[in-house]
Amino acid sequence: MSYSLLRTTDKTPENLSRRERLNLQQRDEILETALKLFSKKSYPNVSMHEIAREAEFGMGTIYKFFSSKDDLYRSLIVQIAEKWHRTVLQALEQERDHVRAIEKCIAIHRKLFFDNLPFVRLFYNSAYIHVGPVSEPDLHRFRDEYLNKLASIFERGIKAKVFRDGDPYHMALALYGIILTFLFKMNEDPAGFRKGDELSSVRDFFLKGVMRNGEGNQGR
């Protein structure tokens, strides 16, 4: 299963007018072009004129959707980050088994990473990581919602005596930190990491730390 996170027009609501569907399609095409250029050349080296030329739109169309390059960049980061976030949360909500939910969380991050390498390169490599006061609260909200969801899984697992006693939120923070560290390293050498099942190390190291000895199958 592929997780392409940019386009919004894959499942366009049927109640939208033809003009509204066209606007969504144009906006997606602009963001897709910007993502390609930003990830290849970095944010400071790309102009709005270059985005318009590559997307084959006039400047008026570009500015119909985005007031500036900063606005376009923020919209791009937040849109993909939100879809990444929702994809992970949806996967976690579909799994009732505590251990498999954590395993799925780790696995889906790996899949999202390799399915969206242009965004990964942009997000981790760009010197222009500050996305501004409008969108930073959104990114923080995504993170906090994700951490709280993980903490709830650990809390249920502790009560079921699957995980050892401890602070569920601290467990969530620890897993989040380990995944982020691996993603940073994977970004440096995605081809090399693709050769192996590198995130299995995250699963093994982390779960061995939080599982109760000899009690891992109870409550599953």
C-alpha positions in Angstrom: 0.0 0.0 0.0 1.4 3.4 -1.0 0.9 6.5 1.2 1.2 9.5 -1.1 0.4 12.5 1.1 0.3 15.5 -1.1 -2.8 15.4 -3.3 -6.2 16.4 -2.0 -8.1 15.6 -5.2 -7.9 11.8 -5.0 -11.3 11.7 -3.3 -12.9 15.0 -4.1 -16.3 15.5 -2.4 -19.1 15.0 -4.9 -21.0 18.1 -3.8 -18.3 20.4 -5.0 -18.9 22.4 -8.2 -16.8 21.9 -11.3 -15.0 25.2 -10.6 -14.2 24.1 -7.0 -12.9 20.8 -8.2 -10.7 22.6 -10.8 -9.4 24.9 -8.1 -8.4 22.0 -5.9 -6.7 20.3 -8.8 -4.8 23.5 -9.7 -3.7 24.0 -6.1 -2.5 20.5 -5.8 -0.5 20.8 -9.0 1.2 24.0 -7.7 2.1 22.4 -4.4 3.4 19.3 -6.2 5.6 21.4 -8.4 6.8 23.5 -5.4 7.6 20.4 -3.5 9.7 19.0 -6.3 11.6 22.3 -6.7 12.1 23.0 -3.0 13.3 19.5 -2.3 15.7 19.6 -5.2 17.1 23.2 -4.9 16.1 24.2 -1.3 13.7 26.9 -0.4 15.9 30.1 -0.8 16.8 29.1 -4.4 13.3 28.8 -5.8 11.2 31.7 -6.9 7.5 32.0 -7.4 8.1 32.7 -11.1 10.0 29.4 -11.3 7.1 27.5 -9.7 4.6 29.2 -12.0 6.7 28.3 -15.1 7.3 24.7 -14.0 3.6 24.2 -13.1 2.6 25.9 -16.4 0.4 28.5 -14.7 0.3 32.2 -14.8 1.4 34.2 -11.8 -2.2 35.3 -11.2 -3.2 31.7 -10.7 -0.3 31.1 -8.2 -1.3 34.2 -6.2 -5.0 33.2 -6.3 -4.1 30.4 -3.9 -1.0 31.7 -2.1 -0.2 35.3 -1.0 3.6 34.7 -1.0 6.3 32.1 -1.2 6.3 31.9 2.6 2.6 31.2 2.5 3.0 28.5 -0.2 5.8 26.8 1.8 3.8 26.9 5.0 0.7 25.4 3.3 2.8 22.7 1.8 4.5 21.7 5.0 1.3 21.7 7.1 -0.8 19.9 4.5 1.6 17.0 4.2 2.4 16.9 7.9 -1.3 16.7 8.7 -1.9 13.9 6.3 1.1 12.0 7.6 -0.2 12.6 11.1 -3.8 11.4 10.2 -2.4 8.3 8.4 -0.5 7.2 11.5 -3.4 7.9 13.9 -5.9 6.0 11.7 -3.6 3.0 11.7 -3.2 3.1 15.5 -7.0 3.4 16.0 -7.6 0.3 13.8 -5.4 -1.9 15.9 -6.7 -3.0 19.3 -3.8 -5.2 20.3 -1.3 -3.1 22.3 1.9 -4.6 21.0 0.8 -4.8 17.4 -0.3 -1.1 17.6 3.2 -0.1 18.5 4.7 -2.4 15.8 2.3 -0.9 13.3 3.3 2.7 14.4 6.9 1.9 13.7 6.3 0.2 10.4 4.0 2.9 9.0 6.6 5.6 9.7 9.1 3.7 7.6 6.5 3.3 4.8 5.5 7.0 4.9 9.2 7.9 4.8 10.0 6.0 1.6 6.7 6.9 -0.1 7.3 10.6 0.4 11.1 11.2 0.0 10.8 14.6 -1.7 8.9 15.9 1.4 11.4 14.2 3.7 14.3 15.9 2.0 12.5 19.2 2.2 11.6 18.9 5.8 14.9 17.7 7.1 17.4 19.3 4.8 16.0 22.8 4.2 17.6 25.6 6.1 14.2 27.3 6.1 12.6 25.0 8.7 10.8 27.9 10.6 7.4 27.8 9.1 5.9 30.7 10.9 3.5 31.5 13.7 0.4 30.5 11.7 1.4 26.9 11.1 3.7 26.1 14.0 0.8 25.7 16.4 -0.7 23.2 13.9 2.5 21.1 13.9 2.7 21.2 17.6 -0.9 20.1 17.8 -0.2 17.2 15.5 2.7 16.1 17.7 0.8 16.4 20.9 -2.2 14.5 19.6 0.1 11.8 18.4 1.9 11.5 21.7 -1.3 11.4 23.6 -2.6 8.6 21.4 0.6 6.6 22.0 0.4 7.3 25.7 -3.2 5.9 25.8 -2.0 2.7 24.1 0.8 2.3 26.7 -1.6 3.1 29.5 -4.0 0.3 28.4 -1.1 -2.1 27.9 0.2 -1.4 31.4 -3.3 -2.1 32.9 -3.4 -5.3 30.9 0.0 -6.2 32.3 1.5 -6.4 28.8 3.9 -3.4 29.4 5.9 -2.9 32.6 4.8 -0.2 35.0 5.8 3.3 34.2 4.6 6.7 32.9 2.7 6.0 29.7 3.5 9.5 28.4 7.2 9.1 29.0 7.0 5.8 27.1 5.4 7.6 24.2 8.1 10.3 24.3 10.8 7.7 24.2 9.3 5.9 21.2 8.7 9.2 19.4 12.4 10.2 20.0 13.8 6.9 18.8 11.7 7.0 15.6 12.7 10.6 14.9 16.4 9.7 15.4 16.1 6.9 12.9 14.3 9.1 10.4 17.0 11.7 10.6 19.7 9.0 9.9 17.5 7.5 7.1 17.3 10.9 5.5 21.1 11.0 5.2 21.3 7.7 3.4 17.8 6.5 2.3 19.2 4.1 -0.3 21.4 2.4 2.2 18.7 2.1 4.8 16.2 0.8 2.2 18.3 -2.3 1.9 17.6 -3.6 5.4 14.7 -3.8 7.8 16.3 -1.0 9.9 13.3 0.0 11.9 13.0 -3.6 13.2 15.8 -2.5 15.5 13.5 0.2 16.9 10.8 -2.4 17.4 13.2 -4.9 19.1 15.1 -2.4 21.3 12.0 -0.5 22.4 9.6 -3.3 23.0 12.2 -5.3 24.9 12.5 -2.3 27.2 8.8 -1.8 27.9 7.5 -5.4 27.8 7.1 -7.3 31.0 9.5 -10.3 31.2 7.7 -13.5 30.3 4.3 -11.7 30.2 4.3 -10.3 26.7 1.4 -12.5 25.6 -0.9 -11.7 28.4 -3.7 -9.3 27.4 -3.0 -9.7 23.7 
